[in-house]
Amino acid sequence: MKIALILGTRPEAIKMAPVYFELEKRGEQADIISTGQHRQMLDQALQIFDIKPRFDLHVMTDRQSLSLLTQKIIAGLQELFDREKYDIVLVQGDTTTSFCGALVSFYNKIPVGHIEAGLRTNSIYDPFPEEINRRLTSKIASMNFAATSVSADNLLKEGITEKSIFITGNTVIDSIKWIQKNKQFDTNAIRQKYNVANGKYILMTLHRRENYGRPMEEIFRAVKKFLQYNSEYKLIFPVHMSPDVREYVYKNMEGVKNVILTQPVDYIDFIALMSESSFILTDSGGIQEEAPTFGIPTVVLRNTTERTEALSAGTAILAGTYENEILVCLELMTTEKCLEMAKIKNPYGDGFASQKIVDILQSY
């Protein structure tokens, strides 16, 4: 088989890498196609896995609209598909790259495999535009690789054919295990590098469009109050490259006592920081899947989450985006509740998702 793996963001690269390795191990031709949707952060992740895309569309420009990004990805992929013929296309998750990759594949009558299919909040603007991206991708896909039975049930409720749905676990667990096996890193040195060598610290990320404006300001007020009342904690905050995010973060958090703002860190450093943190504050989806591997509780800074398994299992709590509600959740992390959350098994898989996916592809 000749298989294209289309990706454009750091999470896609991290979750696609083990599938790519498994395809190569079994002698299949696997081409990485990068859209470059998130240039710098994507390149960081690819370097960790020693992966070089065969094709790169270089679509990203500063502050471009979703419409323009969509247009450029579709045009670039169609030009590529006019030259290169593929038996199957794989897309991952819910980015603009994922949706456009599936759409152009459909236009060219190429079967699509959707990795991490079935995540839903059932609110089309939350997260935006991811909720619609993943719904439309599932409609196109011939193979929907759901991480959990909850995701599989979401697909069935939408009328997705049962024979196209496969429960595999989440490939991010495979990636973490690959890094632990293949990459050497010193967590103590990494803690020193980011000035959190001593004492307790919190890891924070924030980037979603639906949190721009009032939600971010409420989040930052809550975090600053928490740090004021709990001065034994430091907060390390790798700031997303989005100009809009950086504007909000530096306006509200620069110079705050016990707050360390950094540039985006590479994935190995991020894993090390995650594994040693007291707890995590985030609006990311992937971190809700990664953190339980290390027994790290997560406070989700959103009004909804498609990772409901984390809430049901008890590895994460949903804080919302209002100051008082967030403060309640933050204070909860200083109690025995945090220790209880740390002991709960990761609900997202066993590290063999990539093998299951490639088994299915080879029998397709």
N, C-alpha and C positions, 0 to 999 in steps of 0.2 A: 504493500500500500504506500501511497504517497500522501502524507498528512500535513496540513498546514496548522500551526498553532499561532493564533493571532492574539497579540497582547500589546498593551500600551502604557500600563501603570505599574507601580511597584508591587501592589498586591497580586496583580495578574501574573507577573513574572515569578513571584514566590510560589504561587499555587500551581503554575504551569510547569515549573522546572522539574519536579519529580516525575511528571507524566512524560515529559520530553526524554528524561534519562531512561525511563522504562521502555519507551518506544525504540530508542537507539540500542538498548541492550538486547532487544528481541529482533534487531535487524531491519526494522521498518524505516523508511525514509521520512524523516520529520524535519520540516522547515519552520523555523521561528520567523514570523513576520511581525515586526514592530511598527506600530503607528507613531511612537514617540509622543503619546498624549501627555505624559508627565516625564519630560526629558531627563532631568537630573536624577530624580528619585528612581526612575526606571533603570537607568544605567548603573546606579549603585547596586541594585539587586542583581542585575545580570552579571556584574563583575564577581559577586560573591559566588555564584554558581558556575563561573567560567563559561558562560553561554554568550555566543555572538550571533545576533540575528542574521539570517541569510538576506533578508530584505528589510529596509527601514524607510518608512514613508515621511519621516520628519515633519509631522503636521503641526507641531505646537508653536504658537506665537503668543506673545504677552496679551493677556486679557481678551482673548478672542471669545466670541459668543458660542454657545452650544450649536447653533444653527450652522455657523461657519465651520466649526470643528467637524460636525457631521458631514457636511458637504465635502470637505477635504479628505476625510477618511474613505468615504464611498468612492470618490473619484480615484483616489490612489489605489484602493484595492481592486477596482474594476480594471484599471490599466494593468495591474500585476496579473490578474486572473486571465486577461487576454493573452498573456505570454506563458503563464505557468498553469498546468492542469493538475488538479488535486482530486483524490478519491473521497477525502473527508476533511472537513475543517473543524477545528476545536476552538471554542471561545470559553472564557471563564468569567463568571460573576455577572456584574450589572453595570459596567461602564459604557460610555458612548462607543468605545472601541468594540466591546462585546456585541452590542446591538448592531452596529454597522457591519461588523464581520459576519454576523448571521444573515443580515439582510442581503448583502452582496452575494454571499454564498447561495442563498435562495434564488436570487435572480439568475445565477449561473447553474442552477440545479445540482448543487453539491450538497450532500448530506452534512448536517451540522450536529456536532456533539457539544452539549452545554454543560460544562463543569460547574458545580455548585448551583444547580437549578433548584427552583422551588422556594427560595426565600421570599417572604411576603410580609408587608405591614398592612396591606389593604387600604392604604392612603396614597393616592397617586402623586401627591406633592411632598411626601415624607417617607423616605428620603428622595430628594429631587436632584437629578432626573432618574435615579437608579431604579425606583420602583417600576416605572414604565419600561425602562430598558430591559429589565429581567422578565417582565411579563411578556413582552413582544418576542424576546429571544426564545422563551419556552414554546411559544406558538409555532415558531419556525423549526425548532430543533427536531431531528429524528431520534436523537438519544439524549435524554435528560438525566444527568448524573447527580442525583440528590444526595446530600451529605447525611441526612437523617430521615426517619420515617415521617417526622413532622413536615419536612419539605416535600416528601413524596405525596402526602395527603393534600397539601396545598395544590399541587399540580392536578391531582385527581378531581378536586373540587372545581377546577377551572375547565374540566373536560379534556385534559391532556390524556392521550391514549395510554392505558396502563402498560402495554407492552413496550412503550418507549421510555419508561421510567425505571431507573436502576439505583438502588441505595448502596452507596460506596464508602461513606465516610468523607471527611474533608481532607483534601490534599495538603493543607497547610501543616497538618500534623506530620505528614511524610517529610515535608521540607525541614521542619525543626529537627527531626531525627537525623536527616541527612547532614545537616550542619553540625549537629553534635558529634557525628561520626567522622566527618571529613574536614572540619575546620577547627583549628586550635585557637582558643581565646582565654584570656585571664580576666575573670570577672573583677578581681580586686584592682587590677591595673585600669580596667575600664571605669570602675567607680572613681578612682583617683582622677582619671582623665576628665571626668565631668563634675568634679568637685563634690561628690557625694560619698566619699570614702568612709566617713564616720557618721554613725547615727542613722535614723530612719528617713526615708525619702519616698515621695509619691511621684509616679511617672504620669505625665499628662499629654494627650494629643487632642487636637480639635481642628476640624477642617470643613465640615459639611455646609453646603450652601444654605440649607434651611435654618442654620444657626447664626447666619449673618445678622448683624444689627442687635435688636433687643435681647434675643436669647444669649448671645455671646456676652453682652454687657452684664446680664444677670448672673451668668456662670462665673464671670471674673469677680463680681462682687462677693459671691458666695465663697469662692476659693480664697480670696484675700481675707475675709472674715475668719475663715477656718484657720488659716495660717497665723493670724493674729492671736487667736485663742489657743492654738496648739503649736507653739514655737519650736517644739522638739522636732518637727518635720521640716524637711526641705522639699521643694517642688522642682523637678526637672522637666522642662517643656521644650522638646524639639519642635520648632515652629515650621509649619507647612510652607512650601514655596509659593503658594498662591498669594499674589499681591494684596488681595482683599483680606485674606486671613491675617497676613503679616501686619497690615494696617491696624486691625482691631487689637491684635495681641500686644504690639509694642505701645499702642496708645494706652492700654489698660494695665499692662503687667510689667512694663520696663521699670526697673529700679525698685520694685517691691521687695521688701526684706524676705529672705529665704527662697526667692524665686530665681531659678537659673534658666534663662532663655538661651537656646542653642540653635544652630542651623540643623536641618534634618540630618539624623545620624544614620550610618549604614546599618544594614539589617542585623549583622552580627553584634554590633554595639547595642542595638535596640533590644535584641533578645537578652543580652547580658544585663542591661538595665532593668528590663521587665522582670527577669528571674530573681532579682535581688530587692525589688521594690516592696514597700509595705502594702500598697494597693495602687490601682490604676484608675485615672479619670480619662474618659475618652468618649468621642462620638463615632469612633471607628467600628465597623462591623467585624473586620478580621481579628482585631485584638480580643474581642469577646470569645473567639475560638482558640486563640493562642495562649492567653493568660492561664486558663485552667491546667494546661500542660505543666506549668511551674507552680501550681497551687496559689496563684495570685488573684485575689478578689478584684472585681471590676465594677466601677460605678459608671453607668452609661448615661452620658449627658445628652439625652434625646427624649422626645415625647413618645416615640414608638421604637420598637426594634424588631427586625425580622429574625433575629437570633433568639427566639423564645425558648429554645432548649436550655440556654444558659440561665434564663430566669427561673424556669421550672426546676432545673437541677439545683439551683442555688449558688452558682458560681458568679453570678452578676446580679445587680439590682438596677432598676430603671429609675433615674432620679428626676427626669423631666428637665425643664429649662427655666424654672423660676427659683429665685434666690433662696427663699425659705425652705422649699422642698429639697433643694440640693444640699443645703446646710444640714438638714436632718440626716440625709444619707451619708454625708461626710462624717458627721459625729458618730454614726453607727459603726464606721470603720475603725473607731478607737476602742470598741468594745469587744466582748467575746464573740460577737457575730462574725467579725472579720476572721478570727481563727477558725470558726466552724466552716466558713465558706472556703477557706484554704484547703480543707481536707477532702473536698468533694471531687469525684472522678470527672475528668473531661468528657462531656457528652458528645464530642464531635468526631470520635474515631480512634482507630488503633494504629495508624501509620501505614496501612496497606491499601489505601484508597487508589493510588496510582496503578498498582498491580490489577486491581479489580476493573478499573476503567480500561486498561489496555486489553485485558481478557475479553471484555465486551466488544471493543473495537475490532479485535481480530476475528471474532465470531459473527460480526455484523454482516 
